[in-house]
């Protein structure tokens, strides 16, 4: 008979997220996770077989945090609410974004936001390949927007500094780059996300 497990899945995910939030992906090791939980490294192998499963567990932990308010509005209002809930979950854990992009989980709590988004998009009358394309457009925007905001040269953390450097570029050669760099220094991430999403939703109405 196998020994009873000392920790719940939620405890494992919470500890793993705390490590990555503080130390980045490099800090996510069996040894560090075990220390966070106050146990030995070999104990973690009772829950995951190795690094890949540990990363899948972490990706699931992030996406399972996606929450949104139910709405009685049209499909576009519903899509917007779900998309923003997913965006907030992803951007809350910037170091985990590479795993969100590369790891797939079949954990039910992880799949729930994707199913909700598909259900909302299907209200446009799309199905099959058209539904797939719409889903990829919206979900790609969600992760791409979070990644661009937090890790790009024009991210909120560096926008002011970058704006100054870009402002010194030849204005005749880089006028539009200078323009958006100046705007990015004072831009609100939530407003940017919502406005960009509206562009996609407008396209889906065609």
C-alpha positions in Angstrom: 0.0 0.0 0.0 1.5 3.4 -1.0 2.2 5.9 1.8 -0.5 8.6 2.3 0.4 11.9 0.6 1.5 14.7 2.9 0.3 17.6 0.8 -2.7 18.4 -1.4 -2.3 19.4 -5.0 -3.3 23.0 -4.0 -0.6 23.2 -1.4 2.0 22.0 -4.0 0.8 24.5 -6.6 0.7 27.4 -4.1 4.3 26.6 -3.0 5.5 26.3 -6.6 3.9 29.6 -7.6 5.4 31.4 -4.6 8.9 30.1 -5.6 8.5 31.2 -9.2 7.0 34.6 -8.3 10.0 35.3 -6.0 12.9 33.7 -7.8 11.8 33.1 -11.4 11.7 29.8 -13.2 15.3 29.1 -12.2 14.1 28.9 -8.6 11.6 26.1 -9.4 13.5 22.9 -8.4 12.5 19.8 -6.6 14.9 20.8 -3.8 13.6 24.3 -3.4 10.0 23.2 -3.6 10.6 20.6 -0.9 12.2 23.2 1.3 9.3 25.5 0.8 7.0 22.7 2.0 9.3 21.6 4.8 10.0 18.2 3.5 12.7 16.2 1.6 13.2 16.5 -2.2 12.3 12.8 -2.8 8.9 13.4 -1.3 8.0 15.7 -4.3 8.4 12.7 -6.6 5.3 11.2 -5.0 3.4 14.0 -6.8 5.2 14.6 -10.0 7.6 12.4 -12.1 10.0 15.2 -13.0 10.6 18.7 -14.1 8.1 18.6 -17.0 5.2 17.5 -14.8 6.2 20.1 -12.2 6.0 22.8 -14.9 2.6 21.5 -16.1 1.4 21.7 -12.5 2.6 25.3 -12.3 0.9 26.3 -15.6 -2.3 24.7 -14.3 -2.0 26.7 -11.1 -1.9 30.0 -13.0 -4.8 29.3 -15.3 -7.0 27.9 -12.6 -6.9 31.4 -11.0 -8.7 32.9 -13.9 -12.0 34.4 -12.7 -14.6 36.6 -14.3 -18.1 38.0 -13.6 -21.0 36.3 -15.3 -22.8 38.7 -17.7 -26.2 38.7 -19.4 -24.8 40.8 -22.3 -24.0 39.7 -25.8 -21.3 37.3 -26.8 -18.8 40.1 -27.1 -19.4 41.3 -23.5 -19.0 37.7 -22.4 -15.8 37.1 -24.4 -14.4 40.4 -23.0 -15.1 39.4 -19.4 -13.5 35.9 -19.8 -10.5 37.2 -21.7 -9.8 39.9 -19.0 -10.1 37.2 -16.3 -7.5 35.1 -18.1 -5.3 38.1 -18.7 -5.3 39.0 -15.0 -4.4 35.5 -14.0 -1.4 35.3 -16.5 0.0 38.8 -15.7 -0.2 38.1 -12.0 2.6 35.6 -12.4 4.9 37.1 -15.1 7.8 34.6 -14.6 5.4 31.7 -15.4 4.4 33.2 -18.8 6.9 30.9 -20.8 5.2 27.9 -19.3 1.7 29.2 -20.1 2.9 29.4 -23.7 4.7 26.0 -23.9 3.1 23.6 -21.4 -0.3 22.1 -21.8 -2.4 20.7 -19.0 -5.5 18.6 -19.1 -6.4 19.5 -15.5 -10.1 20.3 -15.5 -9.7 23.6 -13.6 -7.2 24.7 -16.3 -9.4 23.8 -19.2 -12.5 25.6 -17.7 -11.5 29.1 -18.9 -10.8 27.8 -22.4 -14.1 26.0 -22.6 -15.9 29.2 -21.3 -14.2 31.3 -24.0 -15.1 28.8 -26.7 -18.7 28.7 -25.6 -18.9 32.5 -25.7 -17.2 32.6 -29.1 -19.6 30.0 -30.5 -22.4 32.4 -29.9 -21.1 34.3 -33.0 -22.4 31.3 -35.0 -18.9 30.0 -35.6 -18.0 26.3 -35.3 -15.2 24.0 -36.4 -12.3 25.7 -38.1 -13.8 29.2 -37.8 -14.3 28.7 -34.1 -10.7 27.4 -33.8 -9.3 30.5 -35.6 -11.4 32.8 -33.4 -10.3 31.1 -30.2 -6.6 31.3 -31.2 -6.9 34.9 -32.1 -8.4 35.8 -28.7 -6.3 33.5 -26.5 -3.1 34.5 -28.4 -3.9 38.1 -27.7 -4.3 37.4 -24.0 -0.9 35.8 -23.5 0.8 38.0 -26.0 -0.5 41.2 -24.4 0.7 40.0 -21.0 4.0 39.0 -22.3 4.5 42.3 -24.2 3.5 44.4 -21.2 5.8 42.6 -18.8 8.8 41.6 -20.8 9.0 43.8 -23.9 11.3 46.8 -24.2 8.2 49.0 -23.8 7.1 47.2 -20.6 5.7 49.3 -17.7 8.9 48.7 -15.7 11.2 50.3 -18.3 8.9 52.5 -20.4 10.2 55.8 -19.1 13.8 54.9 -19.6 13.2 53.4 -23.0 11.2 56.5 -24.1 14.1 58.7 -23.3 16.5 56.6 -25.4 14.1 56.3 -28.3 13.4 60.0 -28.2 17.1 60.5 -29.0 16.8 58.5 -32.2 16.7 60.3 -35.6 13.1 61.6 -35.7 13.0 61.5 -39.5 13.9 57.8 -39.5 11.8 56.5 -36.5 8.8 58.9 -36.1 6.2 56.3 -35.2 8.5 54.4 -32.8 9.2 57.6 -31.0 5.5 58.3 -30.9 4.4 55.1 -29.3 7.4 55.0 -26.9 6.2 58.4 -25.5 2.7 57.2 -25.1 3.8 53.9 -23.5 5.5 55.7 -20.6 2.0 56.8 -19.3 -0.2 54.2 -20.8 -2.5 52.1 -18.5 -2.1 48.3 -19.1 -5.8 47.6 -18.4 -6.9 50.3 -20.8 -4.5 49.0 -23.5 -5.7 45.4 -23.0 -9.4 46.4 -23.3 -8.9 48.6 -26.3 -6.8 46.0 -28.1 -9.4 43.4 -27.4 -12.1 45.6 -28.8 -10.2 45.6 -32.1 -10.4 41.8 -32.2 -14.0 41.7 -31.2 -14.9 44.2 -33.9 -13.2 42.0 -36.4 -15.1 39.0 -35.2 -18.4 40.8 -35.9 -17.7 40.9 -39.6 
